[in-house]
Amino acid sequence: MEQEIRDRLQQFAHQKLAQSELLNRSVLDGTRIGTWQWNVQTGETLFNERWAEIIGYRLDELQPISIDTWLGLVHPDDGERSNALLQQHFSGEAEFYDCQCRMQHKDGHWVWVHDRGRLVSRTADGQPLMMYGTHADISEQKEAEQALLASRDKLEKMTQQLPGVVYQFQQWPDGHFAFPYASESIYQIYGVTPEQVRHDASAVFSVIVPDDIPAVTESILRSKTELSLWQHEYRVKRQNGDVAWMAGRAMPEAMPDGSVLWHGYIYEITERKQQYLALEQAYSELNLAQQRLEQASRQARIGYWRATLRTGELWWSPMIYDIFGFDPEFTQPNIALFNSMVHPDDLDKLAESEARAFQSGEHNVIHRIVRPDGEIRWVHELAQLLPVQDFPEQVMVGSVQDVTEFMRLQRLKDEFISTVSHELRTPLTSIGGAIKLLVGTQQLQLNDTAQMLLDVAQSNISRLQHLINDLLDIEKLSAGKMKLELKTLKVLPLLQHARRDHATFAEKSRVKLELQVTEDLADAELKVDEHRLQQILANLLSNALKFSPDGGLVVLEAHRQGSQLEISVTDQGPGIPTEFHSKIFQRFSQADASSSKSKGGTGLGLALCKELADVMGGTIGFISTPGQGCRFFVRFPLLPSPS
């Protein structure tokens, strides 16, 4: 009975062992893993069929099988490393033998295998004896690893070409943060290497300008909380003390361990930021200047405009709406609207000024407007036509000033001057005639003192008559009452006449007067009022002769300026002070009050010349350097040469 029980127990044990072996074999077959056992002392080995299949063989093709079979198939470069790992396991330094190596496939290519084994017994003297292990094909895994490494190498090469740093920034629930990955360019940004911040990013935050850290921290927290795109601009301080601007952008990702991982890019924007800040400063200054201009505009009642003549587009500054009496909210300015406001009697004057602008580039006219409420106001338009080559649509920019009050005062002044002039003319004419008669009487015997007084009286009456004539001429011009007799005249005889009229004065002043006209202008013609042109030349020549030094030279000349003729008078006098240039054509203006006493003059001559030139369609100007003389010129359109 006892033997029967023992037999049954032994039979049961064999069954359990068989079941265990079957289970183990099923597991191995299911995982497609090869197995091996090796008698280290004798070299005998035992491989399963899967071990041979991995390298393309049937097991019977490799018979007889020994450790030399394995050594003959392993890659030469991997054998030494495998042997070193075995020795570490045999000596107890490693619990398992674990080696990845290459074995040659039957077809000739190399197969990556992962061998794992363990020594299960030793000889009586402690030498390694039996060893069992597994043999798995990991070629696909190795290929994936190689592809990943190649991809990483490619990424590294590309990121090295970028001006900024490509990075991953991670923050854990305990507040710890690091850069698990950063391209080498992080050194150019923060002065640290990727290794220095792989586990702790404190070194990066230490170089951020302290004033910027709160905003950087807050932006990161917001991005983490909302899992939204992080974008921020901030400053870092370099080791040399320079401060650089950085811009960052990264997308956060929640990780299983509760941390947040950002994938992003940081780059330097110092130059762009400085340009932006400079632009912002310029804009701020421009805005301030604009406010000041608007304030000055309101105080001076001056508005600004821009017109595109080809399209009829028009822009007004706020003050123009106020001057013209329009509500900017309900008014769209255009040239047609403006023209409808011009006083009917001033339309021709405005058109003439605009036409002259195409020749001279300047539009300068005072005219009346009729506001929507019927009120008539005077405005002064001053504008410039921009170069057509740069603005082919014919753009004109300018200003409008309300000069109603000025014109009222000017009219009162002109009326007063006109009245006084007319009232003075008759008695002065009588007194002048009487004195001339007295001086011309042969029988009158006067002592030297009486004769001197008569000469002074005659001279002063002549000056007063000249002044009154100039005042009356200006009054006529201002009122638009001066009648002109425009005729087509040859230039050369006009200039010869002017020189001849002043020859005596030049001789008396001990100044040489020359006339210079180029041959191509010998038959040139102008359409002017002869008397008024001679009046202009008389003023210019008399001034030049009066202010020229003894032995000096005054040149009256004519030459072509494009489609215009320029007549100029050049002297060698003291010139005109720079600070007086802007006033030279104003009424009653003289550079030096003492000159009127020493040289004689009313301060009206040049003002009259300008108005006469304007009314005949010409322009007047001058060039002067103090101490080096002066050159006045007047320009008129040249008529086409007669064919």
CORWO-V471985 format. One record per residue. N is the residue number from 0. RES is the residue in one small letter. SS is DSSP state (~ for helix, > for strand, _ for the rest). PSI is psi as a letter, one per 20 degrees, with the letter a starting at -180 (NA if undefined). NEAR is the number of other ideal C-beta (glycine too) atoms within 12 Angstrom. Layout:
BEGIN
N | RES | SS | PSI | NEAR
N | RES | SS | PSI | NEAR
END
This chain:
BEGIN
0 | m | _ | g | 7
1 | e | ~ | h | 8
2 | q | ~ | h | 9
3 | e | ~ | g | 10
4 | i | ~ | g | 11
5 | r | ~ | g | 12
6 | d | ~ | g | 13
7 | r | ~ | h | 14
8 | l | ~ | g | 14
9 | q | ~ | g | 14
10 | q | ~ | g | 14
11 | f | ~ | h | 14
12 | a | ~ | g | 14
13 | h | ~ | h | 14
14 | q | ~ | g | 14
15 | k | ~ | h | 14
16 | l | ~ | g | 14
17 | a | ~ | g | 14
18 | q | ~ | g | 14
19 | s | ~ | g | 14
20 | e | ~ | h | 15
21 | l | ~ | g | 14
22 | l | ~ | g | 14
23 | n | ~ | g | 19
24 | r | ~ | h | 18
25 | s | ~ | g | 13
26 | v | ~ | g | 15
27 | l | ~ | g | 24
28 | d | ~ | h | 17
29 | g | ~ | h | 11
30 | t | ~ | i | 16
31 | r | _ | l | 19
32 | i | _ | p | 29
33 | g | > | q | 35
34 | t | > | q | 32
35 | w | > | q | 37
36 | q | > | q | 27
37 | w | > | p | 35
38 | n | > | o | 24
39 | v | _ | h | 28
40 | q | _ | h | 19
41 | t | _ | i | 18
42 | g | _ | i | 17
43 | e | > | q | 21
44 | t | > | q | 33
45 | l | > | o | 29
46 | f | > | q | 37
47 | n | _ | r | 27
48 | e | ~ | h | 25
49 | r | ~ | h | 26
50 | w | ~ | g | 36
51 | a | ~ | h | 31
52 | e | ~ | h | 24
53 | i | ~ | h | 36
54 | i | _ | j | 36
55 | g | _ | j | 22
56 | y | _ | r | 25
57 | r | _ | q | 18
58 | l | ~ | h | 24
59 | d | ~ | i | 11
60 | e | ~ | i | 17
61 | l | ~ | i | 28
62 | q | _ | q | 14
63 | p | _ | q | 15
64 | i | _ | p | 29
65 | s | > | a | 20
66 | i | ~ | h | 27
67 | d | ~ | h | 17
68 | t | ~ | g | 27
69 | w | ~ | g | 36
70 | l | ~ | h | 23
71 | g | ~ | i | 16
72 | l | ~ | i | 35
73 | v | > | q | 29
74 | h | _ | p | 25
75 | p | ~ | h | 16
76 | d | ~ | i | 11
77 | d | ~ | i | 26
78 | g | ~ | g | 22
79 | e | ~ | g | 16
80 | r | ~ | h | 21
81 | s | ~ | g | 31
82 | n | ~ | h | 19
83 | a | ~ | h | 19
84 | l | ~ | h | 26
85 | l | ~ | g | 31
86 | q | ~ | h | 19
87 | q | ~ | h | 19
88 | h | ~ | g | 27
89 | f | ~ | h | 25
90 | s | _ | i | 16
91 | g | _ | j | 13
92 | e | _ | h | 13
93 | a | _ | p | 19
94 | e | _ | h | 15
95 | f | _ | q | 23
96 | y | > | p | 35
97 | d | > | o | 22
98 | c | > | p | 34
99 | q | > | p | 26
100 | c | > | r | 36
101 | r | > | p | 28
102 | m | > | q | 40
103 | q | > | p | 25
104 | h | _ | q | 21
105 | k | _ | h | 18
106 | d | _ | i | 10
107 | g | _ | i | 11
108 | h | _ | r | 15
109 | w | > | p | 25
110 | v | > | p | 35
111 | w | > | p | 30
112 | v | > | q | 36
113 | h | > | o | 29
114 | d | > | p | 39
115 | r | > | p | 26
116 | g | > | r | 33
117 | r | > | p | 23
118 | l | > | p | 30
119 | v | _ | i | 18
120 | s | _ | q | 18
121 | r | > | r | 17
122 | t | _ | r | 14
123 | a | _ | h | 8
124 | d | _ | j | 8
125 | g | _ | j | 12
126 | q | _ | q | 17
127 | p | > | p | 25
128 | l | _ | e | 21
129 | m | > | p | 23
130 | m | > | p | 33
131 | y | > | q | 27
132 | g | > | r | 36
133 | t | > | r | 32
134 | h | > | o | 41
135 | a | > | q | 31
136 | d | > | o | 30
137 | i | _ | k | 27
138 | s | ~ | g | 24
139 | e | ~ | g | 14
140 | q | ~ | g | 17
141 | k | ~ | g | 21
142 | e | ~ | g | 17
143 | a | ~ | g | 14
144 | e | ~ | g | 16
145 | q | ~ | g | 16
146 | a | ~ | h | 14
147 | l | ~ | g | 14
148 | l | ~ | g | 14
149 | a | ~ | g | 14
150 | s | ~ | g | 14
151 | r | ~ | g | 17
152 | d | ~ | g | 14
153 | k | ~ | g | 14
154 | l | ~ | g | 18
155 | e | ~ | g | 20
156 | k | ~ | h | 15
157 | m | ~ | g | 15
158 | t | ~ | h | 27
159 | q | ~ | h | 20
160 | q | ~ | i | 14
161 | l | _ | q | 22
162 | p | _ | i | 21
163 | g | _ | a | 29
164 | v | > | p | 37
165 | v | > | p | 33
166 | y | > | r | 37
167 | q | > | p | 32
168 | f | > | p | 40
169 | q | > | p | 34
170 | q | > | p | 33
171 | w | _ | r | 20
172 | p | _ | h | 14
173 | d | _ | j | 10
174 | g | _ | i | 18
175 | h | _ | q | 17
176 | f | > | q | 31
177 | a | > | r | 30
178 | f | > | n | 36
179 | p | > | h | 23
180 | y | > | p | 25
181 | a | > | p | 37
182 | s | _ | r | 31
183 | e | _ | h | 25
184 | s | _ | i | 27
185 | i | ~ | h | 39
186 | y | ~ | h | 23
187 | q | ~ | h | 25
188 | i | ~ | g | 39
189 | y | ~ | i | 35
190 | g | _ | k | 23
191 | v | _ | q | 29
192 | t | _ | r | 20
193 | p | _ | h | 29
194 | e | ~ | h | 17
195 | q | ~ | h | 21
196 | v | ~ | j | 32
197 | r | _ | h | 22
198 | h | _ | i | 17
199 | d | _ | p | 22
200 | a | _ | j | 32
201 | s | ~ | h | 18
202 | a | ~ | h | 26
203 | v | ~ | g | 34
204 | f | ~ | h | 27
205 | s | _ | i | 19
206 | v | _ | i | 31
207 | i | > | p | 34
208 | v | _ | p | 23
209 | p | ~ | h | 17
210 | d | ~ | h | 13
211 | d | ~ | i | 24
212 | i | ~ | g | 21
213 | p | ~ | g | 16
214 | a | ~ | h | 20
215 | v | ~ | g | 32
216 | t | ~ | g | 21
217 | e | ~ | h | 16
218 | s | ~ | h | 28
219 | i | ~ | g | 34
220 | l | ~ | g | 21
221 | r | ~ | g | 19
222 | s | ~ | h | 30
223 | k | ~ | g | 31
224 | t | ~ | g | 15
225 | e | ~ | i | 15
226 | l | _ | l | 18
227 | s | _ | r | 19
228 | l | _ | p | 21
229 | w | > | p | 35
230 | q | > | p | 23
231 | h | > | q | 29
232 | e | > | p | 27
233 | y | > | r | 36
234 | r | > | q | 28
235 | v | > | q | 37
236 | k | > | p | 23
237 | r | _ | r | 21
238 | q | _ | h | 15
239 | n | _ | j | 8
240 | g | _ | i | 10
241 | d | _ | q | 15
242 | v | > | p | 22
243 | a | > | q | 32
244 | w | > | p | 29
245 | m | > | q | 36
246 | a | > | p | 30
247 | g | > | q | 37
248 | r | > | p | 26
249 | a | > | q | 32
250 | m | > | p | 22
251 | p | > | q | 29
252 | e | > | p | 22
253 | a | > | p | 19
254 | m | _ | q | 19
255 | p | _ | h | 8
256 | d | _ | j | 13
257 | g | _ | i | 15
258 | s | _ | r | 23
259 | v | > | p | 32
260 | l | > | p | 29
261 | w | > | p | 38
262 | h | > | o | 25
263 | g | > | a | 32
264 | y | > | p | 29
265 | i | > | p | 40
266 | y | > | q | 28
267 | e | > | p | 30
268 | i | _ | k | 25
269 | t | ~ | g | 23
270 | e | ~ | g | 15
271 | r | ~ | g | 18
272 | k | ~ | g | 21
273 | q | ~ | h | 17
274 | q | ~ | g | 14
275 | y | ~ | g | 17
276 | l | ~ | h | 18
277 | a | ~ | g | 14
278 | l | ~ | g | 14
279 | e | ~ | g | 14
280 | q | ~ | g | 14
281 | a | ~ | g | 14
282 | y | ~ | g | 14
283 | s | ~ | g | 14
284 | e | ~ | h | 14
285 | l | ~ | g | 14
286 | n | ~ | g | 14
287 | l | ~ | g | 14
288 | a | ~ | h | 15
289 | q | ~ | g | 17
290 | q | ~ | g | 15
291 | r | ~ | g | 14
292 | l | ~ | g | 21
293 | e | ~ | h | 21
294 | q | ~ | g | 15
295 | a | ~ | h | 19
296 | s | ~ | g | 28
297 | r | ~ | g | 20
298 | q | ~ | g | 13
299 | a | ~ | i | 21
300 | r | _ | l | 26
301 | i | > | p | 28
302 | g | > | r | 37
303 | y | > | q | 29
304 | w | > | r | 36
305 | r | > | p | 28
306 | a | > | p | 36
307 | t | > | o | 22
308 | l | _ | h | 27
309 | r | _ | h | 14
310 | t | _ | i | 17
311 | g | _ | j | 18
312 | e | > | q | 22
313 | l | > | p | 32
314 | w | > | p | 26
315 | w | > | q | 31
316 | s | _ | r | 29
317 | p | ~ | h | 27
318 | m | ~ | h | 28
319 | i | ~ | h | 37
320 | y | ~ | g | 30
321 | d | ~ | g | 24
322 | i | ~ | g | 35
323 | f | ~ | i | 33
324 | g | _ | k | 21
325 | f | _ | q | 26
326 | d | _ | o | 13
327 | p | _ | h | 19
328 | e | _ | h | 8
329 | f | _ | j | 9
330 | t | _ | p | 21
331 | q | _ | o | 18
332 | p | _ | q | 30
333 | n | > | r | 21
334 | i | ~ | h | 26
335 | a | ~ | g | 15
336 | l | ~ | g | 23
337 | f | ~ | g | 36
338 | n | ~ | h | 22
339 | s | ~ | i | 18
340 | m | ~ | i | 36
341 | v | > | p | 32
342 | h | _ | p | 23
343 | p | ~ | h | 16
344 | d | ~ | i | 14
345 | d | ~ | j | 25
346 | l | ~ | g | 21
347 | d | ~ | g | 16
348 | k | ~ | g | 24
349 | l | ~ | g | 29
350 | a | ~ | h | 17
351 | e | ~ | g | 21
352 | s | ~ | g | 31
353 | e | ~ | h | 31
354 | a | ~ | g | 19
355 | r | ~ | h | 29
356 | a | ~ | h | 30
357 | f | ~ | i | 21
358 | q | ~ | g | 23
359 | s | ~ | i | 28
360 | g | _ | i | 22
361 | e | > | p | 24
362 | h | > | o | 34
363 | n | > | o | 27
364 | v | > | q | 31
365 | i | > | p | 30
366 | h | > | r | 35
367 | r | > | q | 26
368 | i | > | q | 38
369 | v | > | o | 24
370 | r | _ | r | 24
371 | p | _ | h | 18
372 | d | _ | j | 12
373 | g | _ | i | 11
374 | e | _ | p | 17
375 | i | > | p | 23
376 | r | > | q | 32
377 | w | > | p | 30
378 | v | > | q | 40
379 | h | > | o | 30
380 | e | > | p | 37
381 | l | > | o | 23
382 | a | > | r | 33
383 | q | > | p | 22
384 | l | > | p | 30
385 | l | _ | q | 24
386 | p | _ | p | 14
387 | v | _ | h | 16
388 | q | _ | h | 10
389 | d | _ | h | 10
390 | f | _ | m | 20
391 | p | _ | i | 13
392 | e | _ | j | 19
393 | q | _ | m | 27
394 | v | > | p | 27
395 | m | > | p | 34
396 | v | > | q | 28
397 | g | > | a | 34
398 | s | > | q | 30
399 | v | > | p | 40
400 | q | > | p | 33
401 | d | > | o | 33
402 | v | _ | k | 27
403 | t | ~ | g | 23
404 | e | ~ | g | 17
405 | f | ~ | g | 19
406 | m | ~ | h | 23
407 | r | ~ | g | 16
408 | l | ~ | h | 14
409 | q | ~ | g | 23
410 | r | ~ | g | 20
411 | l | ~ | g | 14
412 | k | ~ | g | 20
413 | d | ~ | h | 26
414 | e | ~ | h | 18
415 | f | ~ | g | 16
416 | i | ~ | g | 28
417 | s | ~ | g | 26
418 | t | ~ | g | 17
419 | v | ~ | g | 20
420 | s | ~ | g | 28
421 | h | ~ | h | 20
422 | e | ~ | h | 16
423 | l | ~ | h | 23
424 | r | ~ | g | 23
425 | t | ~ | g | 14
426 | p | ~ | h | 18
427 | l | ~ | h | 27
428 | t | ~ | g | 20
429 | s | ~ | g | 15
430 | i | ~ | g | 22
431 | g | ~ | g | 27
432 | g | ~ | g | 17
433 | a | ~ | g | 18
434 | i | ~ | g | 26
435 | k | ~ | g | 20
436 | l | ~ | g | 15
437 | l | ~ | g | 22
438 | v | ~ | h | 23
439 | g | ~ | i | 13
440 | t | _ | o | 13
441 | q | _ | h | 9
442 | q | _ | i | 7
443 | l | _ | p | 14
444 | q | _ | o | 9
445 | l | _ | q | 16
446 | n | _ | r | 10
447 | d | ~ | g | 10
448 | t | ~ | g | 10
449 | a | ~ | g | 15
450 | q | ~ | g | 17
451 | m | ~ | g | 14
452 | l | ~ | h | 17
453 | l | ~ | g | 26
454 | d | ~ | g | 19
455 | v | ~ | g | 16
456 | a | ~ | g | 22
457 | q | ~ | g | 25
458 | s | ~ | g | 19
459 | n | ~ | h | 19
460 | i | ~ | h | 28
461 | s | ~ | g | 22
462 | r | ~ | g | 24
463 | l | ~ | g | 25
464 | q | ~ | h | 28
465 | h | ~ | g | 29
466 | l | ~ | g | 30
467 | i | ~ | g | 30
468 | n | ~ | g | 27
469 | d | ~ | g | 32
470 | l | ~ | g | 35
471 | l | ~ | h | 28
472 | d | ~ | g | 36
473 | i | ~ | h | 37
474 | e | ~ | g | 30
475 | k | ~ | g | 25
476 | l | ~ | g | 30
477 | s | ~ | h | 26
478 | a | ~ | i | 20
479 | g | _ | k | 19
480 | k | _ | i | 15
481 | m | _ | p | 23
482 | k | _ | p | 14
483 | l | _ | q | 25
484 | e | _ | n | 15
485 | l | > | p | 21
486 | k | > | q | 18
487 | t | > | o | 21
488 | l | > | q | 27
489 | k | > | q | 26
490 | v | ~ | g | 39
491 | l | ~ | g | 27
492 | p | ~ | h | 23
493 | l | ~ | g | 37
494 | l | ~ | h | 41
495 | q | ~ | h | 22
496 | h | ~ | g | 23
497 | a | ~ | g | 38
498 | r | ~ | g | 33
499 | r | ~ | h | 20
500 | d | ~ | h | 21
501 | h | ~ | j | 34
502 | a | ~ | g | 22
503 | t | ~ | g | 15
504 | f | ~ | g | 24
505 | a | ~ | g | 32
506 | e | ~ | g | 13
507 | k | ~ | h | 14
508 | s | _ | i | 29
509 | r | _ | l | 16
510 | v | _ | p | 30
511 | k | > | p | 24
512 | l | > | o | 35
513 | e | > | q | 23
514 | l | > | p | 31
515 | q | > | o | 22
516 | v | > | p | 29
517 | t | _ | q | 19
518 | e | ~ | h | 12
519 | d | ~ | i | 15
520 | l | ~ | j | 29
521 | a | _ | h | 16
522 | d | _ | j | 21
523 | a | _ | q | 33
524 | e | > | q | 24
525 | l | > | q | 36
526 | k | > | n | 24
527 | v | > | r | 35
528 | d | > | o | 26
529 | e | ~ | g | 25
530 | h | ~ | g | 23
531 | r | ~ | h | 35
532 | l | ~ | g | 38
533 | q | ~ | h | 29
534 | q | ~ | g | 36
535 | i | ~ | g | 43
536 | l | ~ | h | 43
537 | a | ~ | g | 31
538 | n | ~ | g | 38
539 | l | ~ | g | 41
540 | l | ~ | g | 43
541 | s | ~ | h | 37
542 | n | ~ | g | 43
543 | a | ~ | g | 45
544 | l | ~ | h | 40
545 | k | ~ | h | 31
546 | f | ~ | j | 35
547 | s | _ | q | 32
548 | p | _ | r | 20
549 | d | _ | p | 15
550 | g | _ | j | 12
551 | g | _ | r | 25
552 | l | > | p | 25
553 | v | > | p | 42
554 | v | > | p | 33
555 | l | > | o | 43
556 | e | > | r | 32
557 | a | > | p | 39
558 | h | > | r | 25
559 | r | > | p | 22
560 | q | > | n | 23
561 | g | _ | c | 12
562 | s | _ | j | 17
563 | q | > | q | 27
564 | l | > | p | 37
565 | e | > | p | 35
566 | i | > | p | 45
567 | s | > | q | 33
568 | v | > | o | 48
569 | t | > | p | 35
570 | d | > | r | 37
571 | q | _ | k | 27
572 | g | _ | a | 33
573 | p | _ | i | 27
574 | g | _ | a | 27
575 | i | _ | p | 32
576 | p | _ | q | 20
577 | t | ~ | g | 14
578 | e | ~ | i | 12
579 | f | ~ | i | 24
580 | h | ~ | g | 21
581 | s | ~ | i | 13
582 | k | ~ | j | 19
583 | i | _ | h | 29
584 | f | _ | j | 31
585 | q | _ | q | 20
586 | r | _ | q | 29
587 | f | _ | k | 22
588 | s | _ | p | 26
589 | q | _ | p | 29
590 | a | _ | h | 30
591 | d | _ | o | 21
592 | a | ~ | h | 14
593 | s | ~ | h | 12
594 | s | ~ | h | 22
595 | s | ~ | h | 22
596 | k | ~ | g | 11
597 | s | ~ | h | 13
598 | k | _ | i | 25
599 | g | _ | q | 25
600 | g | _ | q | 28
601 | t | _ | i | 30
602 | g | _ | j | 31
603 | l | _ | i | 35
604 | g | ~ | g | 41
605 | l | ~ | h | 40
606 | a | ~ | g | 30
607 | l | ~ | h | 37
608 | c | ~ | g | 41
609 | k | ~ | g | 31
610 | e | ~ | h | 33
611 | l | ~ | g | 38
612 | a | ~ | g | 38
613 | d | ~ | g | 33
614 | v | ~ | h | 35
615 | m | _ | j | 34
616 | g | _ | j | 29
617 | g | _ | a | 34
618 | t | > | q | 33
619 | i | > | q | 36
620 | g | > | a | 27
621 | f | > | r | 30
622 | i | > | p | 20
623 | s | > | p | 29
624 | t | _ | p | 17
625 | p | _ | p | 17
626 | g | _ | i | 14
627 | q | _ | k | 15
628 | g | _ | a | 28
629 | c | > | q | 36
630 | r | > | o | 29
631 | f | > | q | 41
632 | f | > | q | 32
633 | v | > | p | 44
634 | r | > | p | 31
635 | f | > | q | 40
636 | p | > | p | 28
637 | l | _ | p | 30
638 | l | _ | q | 23
639 | p | _ | q | 13
640 | s | _ | p | 16
641 | p | _ | p | 9
642 | s | _ | NA | 4
END
